Amino acid sequence: MLFLIILVLSIVSSYFLPWWTIALIAFGTAYYIGNKPGKAFMAGFGAIFVAWTILALIQSLPNHNMLAERVAKLMQLPNWIVLLLVTAFVGGLLGGMSALSGVLIKKAYQKP
């Protein structure tokens, strides 16, 4: 449930808001819905990883990956797919850490 909410909200918001709003979405969603830190991290990581992969492919496939290939060469990566995976991994870490922070702050302020 947490995975799907973060995934949908991050994809929709990416068309209207800056890239860093995914951190706010993952944090807020995990704060209100999440219960376990490990599951929240994995949901945030997975949702943003998938979202950034989808969004990067939507941008890259229409131009036959020309820009992605050039950026991959500039960063000394073998091809554009590795660049796509590195980008998605960085986004996944951002989403995972944000969701983890949301759950941990929720637990810190709960009454025992």
C-alpha positions in Angstrom: 0.0 0.0 0.0 2.8 2.4 1.0 4.7 1.5 -2.1 1.8 2.2 -4.5 0.9 5.5 -2.8 4.5 6.8 -3.0 4.8 5.6 -6.6 1.7 7.2 -7.9 2.2 10.5 -6.0 5.8 10.8 -7.1 5.1 10.2 -10.8 2.1 12.6 -10.8 4.0 15.3 -8.9 7.1 15.1 -11.1 5.2 16.8 -13.9 4.3 19.8 -11.8 6.8 20.1 -9.0 10.6 20.0 -8.6 12.5 16.7 -8.3 13.1 17.0 -4.5 9.3 16.9 -3.7 9.6 13.1 -3.9 11.4 13.3 -0.6 8.5 15.2 1.0 6.0 12.7 -0.5 7.9 9.7 0.8 8.4 11.3 4.2 4.8 12.3 4.6 3.3 9.1 3.3 5.5 7.0 5.6 4.8 9.3 8.5 1.0 8.8 8.2 0.9 5.2 6.9 4.1 3.4 7.7 4.7 1.4 10.9 7.9 -0.5 10.5 11.2 1.2 9.5 12.5 -1.6 7.3 9.4 -1.9 5.3 9.1 1.9 5.0 12.7 2.1 3.6 12.1 -0.7 1.1 8.8 0.8 0.0 10.3 4.3 -0.4 13.4 2.9 -2.2 11.4 0.7 -4.5 8.7 3.2 -5.4 11.2 6.0 -6.2 13.5 3.6 -8.1 10.6 2.5 -10.3 9.2 6.0 -10.7 12.6 7.5 -11.8 13.2 4.6 -14.1 9.8 5.1 -15.8 10.2 8.9 -15.9 13.7 8.6 -17.4 12.6 6.1 -20.0 9.7 8.4 -21.0 12.1 11.2 -21.6 14.9 9.1 -23.2 13.1 6.7 -25.5 11.5 9.2 -27.9 14.9 10.6 -28.9 16.5 7.1 -29.2 18.6 7.7 -26.1 21.0 10.1 -27.8 21.4 12.5 -24.8 21.6 9.6 -22.4 24.3 8.0 -24.4 26.3 11.2 -24.5 25.9 11.8 -20.7 26.9 8.2 -20.1 30.1 8.7 -22.2 30.8 12.0 -20.3 30.5 10.1 -17.0 32.6 7.2 -18.4 29.9 4.7 -18.1 29.6 1.8 -20.6 26.1 2.7 -21.9 22.9 4.6 -21.2 21.3 1.7 -19.3 24.0 1.9 -16.6 23.3 5.6 -16.4 19.6 4.9 -16.0 20.3 2.4 -13.2 22.6 4.8 -11.4 20.1 7.6 -11.6 17.3 5.3 -10.3 19.5 4.1 -7.5 20.3 7.6 -6.3 16.6 8.5 -6.4 15.8 5.2 -4.6 18.2 6.1 -1.8 16.5 9.5 -1.5 13.1 8.0 -1.3 14.1 5.2 1.1 15.9 7.5 3.5 13.0 10.0 3.4 10.4 7.2 4.2 12.7 5.8 6.9 12.9 9.3 8.5 9.2 9.6 8.4 8.6 6.4 10.3 11.3 7.1 12.8 10.1 10.6 13.6 6.6 9.2 14.0 7.9 6.6 16.5 10.0 9.3 18.3 6.9 11.4 19.0 4.5 8.6 19.9 3.5 8.3 23.5 4.9 5.1 25.1 
